């Protein structure tokens, strides 16, 4: 019965708990803003790396590889080597 009482305390509009919905939407909006700010920070770091002479394309690839499991990286590198040799590269 406590759950039913808690639900009654929230104002509902069309069967929707408006306060709960507003809270969820506002939290998502805050996180979206944080993600946008982080994206801008990452972009700035890549620009810094580029101005220091690093190849940004290679840096992105290196970061992608570091996220993978070592066994997966080894398998991909093996296959890449086989494919290169097959193409005479």
N, C-alpha and C positions, 0 to 999 in steps of 0.2 A: 504494500500500500504506500510505502514511503516514496517509491518511484513515481507513482501516479500523482502524489502531492507535489513532488518537485517539478513535474511537467506542467502542472496547473499554475505554478508560480511564474512561469515564463509566458509573456504575452504571445499569443499566436495569431497569425494572419493567414487565413486560408489553410489552416492546419499546419503551418510552419512556425517553428519557434524563432521569432524574428531576432531576438538578442543573440541566440546561439549562431544563427546564420550570419549576422553582422560581425560577430567575433571571428568566425572562420574566414570570412571575406577579408577583413582587416589584417589578419595574420598572414594570409596569402599575399596581400598587397605589400606588406612590410618585407616579406621574404623576396618578392620580385624586385623590390627596390635594392635590397642588399645584393641580390644576384647581379643586377645591373651595375652597381658600384664595383663589385668584384671583377666583373667583365672588363670594366674600364681600367681597373688596376692592372689586370693581366695584360691588356693591350699596351699599357704604358711600359710594362716590364719587357715585353717583346720589342718595343721601339728602342728601349735602352740597350737591349742585347744587339739589335741591328746596328745601332750607332757605335757599339763596341766592336763591330766587325763579325759578329756571329751570324750564321745563316738561319733565319727564322724558320724556314721550311724544315730544315734538319732538326732544329730544336723541338718543333712540334712533333715530329716523328719520334725523336728520342723520348719525349714525355709520354707519348702513347705507348711506346715499348716498355717503359718503366712501370706502367700500370698493369702489364700482363704478368702472368706467372712465368718463372724462368723456363720451365719445361715447354710452355707454349712458344716462347721466344725462340728457343733452340729448334723446335720443330719447324717454325716458319723460316728461320734462317737456313736450315738444311734444305727445305724445299726450294727456297729462293736460289740457293747455290746450284741445285740440280737443274732448275729451269734455266738459269744463266748458262750453264755448261751445254744444255741441250740447244740453246740458241746461239752458241759460239761466242758468248760474251765474256 
